[in-house]
Amino acid sequence: MDQTQTQNKAKGNHKQVLGRLLKVVYRTSPAMLIISMISIVLSAGAAVYGSLFIERLIDQYIVPLTRQSNPNYTPLLDAVLFMGCVFLIGVLAGYLFNVLMAILAQKVQFNIRNKMFAHMESLPISYFDQNNYGDIMSRYTNDIDTLMQMISQSIPQFINSSLSLIFVVIAMFSLSWQLTLFSFLIFALSIGIVKFLTTKSSYYFKVQQKKLGQINGYDEEMLNGLKVIKVFSHEPQSKAGFDGFNDELRQASGKANTYATILFPIMGNMGNLLYVLIAFLGGAAAINGWAPLTLGAIASFLQLSRSFAMPISQISQQLNSIVLALAGSNRIFELLDQPSEVDNGDVIISKDEKVKGQWYWNVPEKDGQIKKVPIKGHIIFDHVNFSYVPGHPILHDININAKPGMKVALVGETGAGKTTISNMLNRFYEIDSGTITYDGIPISQIRKDDLRHSLSIVLQETHLFTGTIMDNIRFGKPDASDDEVYQAARLAHADEFIHELDHGYETVIDGDGSDLSQGQKQLLSIARAMIADEPVMILDEATSSIDTRTEKMVQAGMDNLLAGRTSFVIAHRLSTIVNSDLILVLDHGRIIERGNQQELLAQKGYYYELYTGKREIQ
Ligand SMILES: Nc1ncnc2c1ncn2[C@@H]1O[C@H](COP(=O)(O)OP(=O)(O)OP(=O)(O)O)[C@@H](O)[C@H]1O
């Protein structure tokens, strides 16, 4: 697509976005919008009426007074008083308009933020795989800010200027059509220039927003990976990458601002030129009788010509910021338009809060009653195939029978598909073919929230939240009592190290728990899973090495956690899976060997090679 095509597409898009945005504003508060519109008509009308009044003032009051030997000032005073009232109404209406629009903008911003957040939570995981966090964040920050500015300032001023322009034109015609047509000529010339410049600047403003999103994304990625960058002395490459983005951003902003800044002086001086030409032409027309113009009409027209040029330059300024904000609004709507995660499941799972570890299927009976059937935790993968990207299969014909309480270990080289199998069980992604059942029920029929709630996941990267140790463990069950928290911590073998901390369970963890060791973080996440107490566990075992003592504690905690639950362990160290009931060896998305430790060692195949060190897992 060449640049003109891109710009045309953007223009069409802008209209749609503006229409949609105005609908949002209207729906937020129809009454406020209508009162604002009435106020703005009054405010613009009063200003133009003031200009027209000059004609009456000169022709009907001042000139006759100069001819009277004993001047009577009363009619003049009455007229001036009346005009004062008109101006006052105009000022009050203008003030009301600005206040209402500012309140409206706040409300719209509040609603859109809420909507965005709620919608973001409903999006499928695949959306976050395809879009970087920095870019999504920039929709919440930069784009919302520009949107807010547009609704509270640019659009109100744009409407104000446009209305003033319309009223001024009507008033000018009523004074002299000849001079009005002449003013139009100059106007047409300026519109041509404005149009050219705004089209150019809008294109580059959009590019600028995009580059800003990219640079935020890059910053975030580099900050997250700062340790890795330092370890590999990758600073120069990282800086070079940043310089590239920064340079692109500078160029786009430079171009956008160049066009925008040329615009204003041109518009400002166009008004001065018009003023001089009208004064000259109007005077000549009146003296030579080309047009029936009085002294008052010329003065009034000159005043109007000032008000004529001013809204044009304001409109051009506001157009620029509106176009910039529309690009941002478009990105907000893009996020809101992303399809939410579909959930056709209607099978409900519930938990018995009184009996520990008791979860139920809620099966509707014919008589309308709900029968509660205890969950056993029997998971079957039957001929499951899957691809993240259509045409690039990742899992091939996966068959797993994880009976209740069984510990199933997944081993294989990095990228073999271990995490992908757990993604299937969670329904983060939908399988291409085959079936996965949970106690005989296809997981596609289970309500997604309930399904995920009944599966506990302990991830490789332990994520902790800012708050106390107590809060972090309680995250697994928000209404857990203090005793439940202590018990979970004891079972997870986290209790010992927590007591050694200065404030015990009340120790505040900052950020991502950077003050704690990797092993301690794992113990906390085991305690968190322990308290959540789900019937099925998915454990993405940590790769990082921890000291032997902590490792033993982690192992003991894990064993407690897994006891009696169906579990899938994504193993990175063979030492932790020797006691698994079933070990599945994965290679390029296929299960190539299966059995328990003894059986696999006896086969002397891939697992045997891993175990004896002839092959490395990573
Ligand atoms: N979101 C995604 N989109 C596209 N491809 C993906 C995605 N996630 C993983 N893959 C690909 O799927 C394959 C399996 O990845 P998976 O994460 O399941 O491997 P793994 O065995 O868990 O590896 P590791 O031990 O490194 O965690 C890899 O080739 C990976 O590149």
Ligand as a Chemical Component Dictionary entry (heavy atoms), coordinates in Angstrom:
data_LIG
# 
_chem_comp.id                   LIG 
_chem_comp.type                 NON-POLYMER 
_chem_comp.pdbx_formal_charge   0 
_chem_comp.three_letter_code    LIG 
# 
loop_
_chem_comp_atom.comp_id 
_chem_comp_atom.atom_id 
_chem_comp_atom.alt_atom_id 
_chem_comp_atom.type_symbol 
_chem_comp_atom.charge 
_chem_comp_atom.model_Cartn_x 
_chem_comp_atom.model_Cartn_y 
_chem_comp_atom.model_Cartn_z 
_chem_comp_atom.pdbx_ordinal 
LIG N1  N1  N 0 2.268  -19.027 22.118 1  
LIG C1  C1  C 0 2.912  -19.741 21.208 2  
LIG N2  N2  N 0 2.753  -19.509 19.895 3  
LIG C2  C2  C 0 3.396  -20.245 18.967 4  
LIG N3  N3  N 0 4.239  -21.257 19.256 5  
LIG C3  C3  C 0 4.456  -21.553 20.545 6  
LIG C4  C4  C 0 3.808  -20.803 21.599 7  
LIG N4  N4  N 0 4.209  -21.324 22.781 8  
LIG C5  C5  C 0 5.065  -22.349 22.496 9  
LIG N5  N5  N 0 5.202  -22.474 21.156 10 
LIG C6  C6  C 0 6.008  -23.498 20.460 11 
LIG O1  O1  O 0 5.498  -24.780 20.820 12 
LIG C7  C7  C 0 6.560  -25.698 20.997 13 
LIG C8  C8  C 0 6.420  -26.365 22.365 14 
LIG O2  O2  O 0 6.634  -25.396 23.376 15 
LIG P1  P1  P 0 6.448  -25.706 24.907 16 
LIG O3  O3  O 0 6.533  -24.424 25.623 17 
LIG O4  O4  O 0 5.234  -26.542 25.096 18 
LIG O5  O5  O 0 7.752  -26.574 25.193 19 
LIG P2  P2  P 0 8.294  -27.119 26.562 20 
LIG O6  O6  O 0 8.557  -28.562 26.328 21 
LIG O7  O7  O 0 7.379  -26.769 27.669 22 
LIG O8  O8  O 0 9.661  -26.337 26.688 23 
LIG P3  P3  P 0 10.424 -25.797 27.986 24 
LIG O9  O9  O 0 11.030 -27.004 28.640 25 
LIG O10 O10 O 0 11.461 -24.920 27.401 26 
LIG O11 O11 O 0 9.448  -25.060 28.845 27 
LIG C9  C9  C 0 7.858  -24.924 20.829 28 
LIG O12 O12 O 0 8.312  -25.180 19.522 29 
LIG C10 C10 C 0 7.438  -23.480 20.975 30 
LIG O13 O13 O 0 8.227  -22.678 20.147 31 
# 
loop_
_chem_comp_bond.comp_id 
_chem_comp_bond.atom_id_1 
_chem_comp_bond.atom_id_2 
_chem_comp_bond.value_order 
_chem_comp_bond.pdbx_ordinal 
LIG N1  C1  SING 1  
LIG C1  N2  SING 2  
LIG C1  C4  DOUB 3  
LIG N2  C2  DOUB 4  
LIG C2  N3  SING 5  
LIG N3  C3  DOUB 6  
LIG C3  C4  SING 7  
LIG C3  N5  SING 8  
LIG C4  N4  SING 9  
LIG N4  C5  DOUB 10 
LIG C5  N5  SING 11 
LIG N5  C6  SING 12 
LIG C6  O1  SING 13 
LIG C6  C10 SING 14 
LIG O1  C7  SING 15 
LIG C7  C8  SING 16 
LIG C7  C9  SING 17 
LIG C8  O2  SING 18 
LIG O2  P1  SING 19 
LIG P1  O3  DOUB 20 
LIG P1  O4  SING 21 
LIG P1  O5  SING 22 
LIG O5  P2  SING 23 
LIG P2  O6  DOUB 24 
LIG P2  O7  SING 25 
LIG P2  O8  SING 26 
LIG O8  P3  SING 27 
LIG P3  O9  DOUB 28 
LIG P3  O10 SING 29 
LIG P3  O11 SING 30 
LIG C9  O12 SING 31 
LIG C9  C10 SING 32 
LIG C10 O13 SING 33 
# 
